[in-house]
Amino acid sequence: MNMRRTVLLLSVFLLGCLLRGQEEITIRIKEGMPMVPVAMPAFQLDPAAQKDDAAATLYETLWKDLEFSRIFKMVPREHYSYIPAFNPGAIRFKDWASIQANILISGQLELSADDRVIFSFKVYEVGSERFIFGRNFGGKKDLVRLIAHRAADEMLKHFGEKPLFTSKIVYVSEAGNDRDIYIMDYDGHRPTRITFSSAMDMLPSWSADNEKILYTSYRNLSPELFMFNIYSGKTELLSSGGSNYAADWSPTADRIVFTSSKHGNAEIYLKDMKTGQEKRLTFNPAIDTSPCWSPNGREIAFTSQRGGTPQIYIMDAEGSNVRRITMEGSYHDSPAWSPDGMRLAFVSRIENRFDIYVYNLKSNEISKLTENAGRNENPSWSPDGRHLVFSSNRSGRYQLYLVDYDGRNVRQITAGGENKMPKWQRAPK
Amino acid sequence: MKKLMLAVVVLSLILMFAACAKKAPQVAPVAPVVEKVDEPVAQVEKPVLSEEELFQQRSLEELNKDQVLKKINFDFDMYTIREDMKPVMQANANWLLKFPSVEVLVEGHCDERGTIEYNIALGEKRAEAAKNYLVSLGLNTAKVKIISYGKSKPLVQGVDEATYFQNRRAEFVITKK
């Protein structure tokens, strides 16, 4: 495989798409399913809610979620003015069909005296003029974003998808010299700090049940591996001796892989989280690091410098059957396996640019996700495999960005200080 | 002999008495002049402290601040000791061999290019290479510890090769003396 030529061809192809793609309305996603056009007229508000920002926040959050999904396509709001105003009591489906809406969402928001909101929404199919499903959510007013994400997840579930919008991203945020671990919503809102040490905390990742965060901290001087339980608030030290980092929890079993230099050199270790037993998986004097499980828990992608430069390899979970994946270029790292097991995202340095690439394990094709915009690092897949989060210093300092699997829809989700090393939560079991 | 001694003593006493008798009338009964006596300023030069004494005098912080041990730099993506850094390592080793009680922490650092995970490993390789070099020059391996900070503690900020070169380094921190 001539990777450089493939990359070049793909770059040209992507550029062509970008140049022509501005006017395209229907984008077929990889399954070949067109996006579903959704109309969502303004919500009906009770008098108290009309004076409150909560209603606007809820509407905008739900709109942005659906727009982000790559499942739904929002019919532009300007088009609603071509037809008579929406009346939830007497819906004129023909009007909505005339502006190309297939699905219509009707929402209603009440605000109670004790600052609670009740959000009810009904979903209709425009063509068949029938009610499909509806849900009611109640909660404190400051949770309207969560209510919107829950409503958007209901939409996904109804269309045969897994929930996405209530998923979280763990990352490292740095203000001044302090570097701690935070968890936030997938869209960058509602950050919560989870570590409070004055030493550097870094490289966080999720446990398979999404209840624990593995991370590396310099709090005991040398980089050691810790496990934080989000619900009990307890922190446990997992490693002993040497540098320990880059932990990844198996999606299918209670075991983790991580890099450790406890025997003098950076090697990959497997640790059973029930028995505490460890097994060394790599044995050579070069650097072996950045292990990452395949979604079926049978293989591990990792970075090794055994061939002279850092390249991506895959081995069986027991350490055998090692094969090299990247052949050209002098620097590849941070492999991230897509949830469907078909693709590996990683960072490559080509002519001193650090960009994120996606390698298709079935077709052997490589595509480039980021282009000519600072240094791009630490890709991590969304639970549905349609998006990635990564860090980039394209705006000066490192911030977190989202991008779709095909390089579209790049958007910045953090600002202020420096934010990096994101890991998207896994799909809930 | 005894008689002679006695004579000398007697003669001395007579002479002393005569001297006193002669001086006594000259002493004027004036208030005694108190002379101010200053402690004579020592004209000795500050002693040149030996290296040993300097070492004893300075705290760990001062020793590290004065950089008695010099840092070394590395090539891009490499962790071998550069030829031009070997004399620096030799000087560091010479100093450390003089003070066998010293314990040193070798910190490995990388420039900002490259990924976080890989740079922790690379920084550790650099620290290890520096440690091994010191040991090869006769240092006790138990006195040298290593740590890698990867690219998280750059020495200088910038985006040119000169900056990157300064940041690709091993630093030697004295932790005990």
Interface residues (C-beta under 8 A of the other chain):
Chain A: R179 M200 M202 L203 Y218 L221 S222 P223 S243 Y245 A246 T259 S261 G264 N265 A266 I287 T289 S290 T303 T309 P310 S330 Y331 D333 S334 V347 R349 N352 F354 R375 E377 N378 K420 M421
Chain B: D77 E112 R113 G114 T115 I116 E117 Y118 I120 A121 L122 E124 K125 E128 I147 S148 Y149 S152
